[in-house]
Amino acid sequence: MINTLTDQINSIVEGTVALLPALGVAAVILVITWIVAKFGNSITHKLTGKTDLKPSLRNLAEVSVRLGIWIAGTLLAAMVVFPNFSPAGVIAGLGIGAVAIGFAFQDFFENFLSGVMIMLRDNMQVGDVIKADGIYGKVQFISLRETHIRAFSGELHVVPNSMLFKNPVEVETAEDERRFEVIVGVSYDTDLDEADKVIRAAVEKVDLVNTDKPIQVLADTFNSSSVDFRVRWWASAYRPEAVINRDKVIRSIKRSLDDAGIEIPFPYVTHTFKEKVPLKEAE
């Protein structure tokens, strides 16, 4: 038994010694691969920097170049160490284990492919304000696996790319401007045409409002204690301008209605009281 164990150890040592030259060559290949990958990444960064590509797409291009170089270098090093090794054998092996690998890394591949598709989109990029599946904030970073969204209250949401790809996403900053809307109620004894003029003039006074686009003051609803106007205007979609703009418009409307003597009534709420009837005692 001892002789068998000794023979096995000697065989392993002899095999390792025989592989040392090949291992040395493979190590040199990997070092060269690292240098080429770094150089290729630098070239890609410079070339994409001269284009109008989104930062996320530039990152995707750099990652793809690095990954391609490393795959080629690793395969070459493996062929030096293992002469019987071939890329065709790797592909065949992947075909045999594809189902197992797919199940094991389902979430990873799903997020990876979703990240690629998100980067290829024209309508969402770093800096955009989005709403998706209850998350509202500014996109800070997009990677191949996850997206970082900073809420306006300060929290950072790290979101899997598959969630953003499979669910509807509202991009508030897809355009430089967007339409805002607010509901304004006036009392029933108000002249609606006069209220229309007052509200419209109040909105036009706000410097952040784009007066080149239509301002709409639409009588919308007969409410319980008021006639409600739906007021619409266009302004910058980017925060904090969007928040300040809405605040200024509401303040201007309230001030102008007060100056014109037009009442904004409180909602009228009716309460129904039911007489409590004592329960009959059990017989």
Number of C-alpha atoms within 10 A of each C-alpha: 6 7 8 9 10 11 12 12 12 12 12 12 12 12 11 13 12 11 15 13 13 19 18 14 15 21 15 13 18 18 13 13 21 16 12 16 21 16 13 16 21 12 14 19 15 12 11 17 13 8 9 9 13 18 16 21 20 20 19 18 16 20 15 14 16 19 14 11 17 17 12 12 21 16 16 19 21 18 16 19 18 13 9 9 14 13 13 9 11 12 12 11 11 13 11 11 11 13 10 11 13 13 11 11 10 12 13 17 17 17 22 19 16 22 24 18 14 23 23 16 12 10 13 21 24 17 15 19 24 20 16 16 11 5 14 18 22 24 20 16 16 25 19 22 19 20 22 19 26 20 16 13 8 9 10 15 18 13 17 21 25 22 17 19 17 9 10 11 15 15 17 18 20 17 12 10 15 15 15 16 13 13 15 20 22 21 17 17 10 15 11 16 9 12 20 17 11 17 24 19 15 20 27 16 14 18 12 18 22 17 15 7 11 11 19 17 22 14 17 14 13 12 14 12 16 21 20 22 22 15 21 17 22 20 20 20 21 18 13 10 13 17 12 11 20 20 11 18 23 18 13 19 20 18 14 19 17 12 10 12 10 18 17 19 13 12 11 9 7 6 5 5 6 6 6 6 6 6 6 6 5 4 3
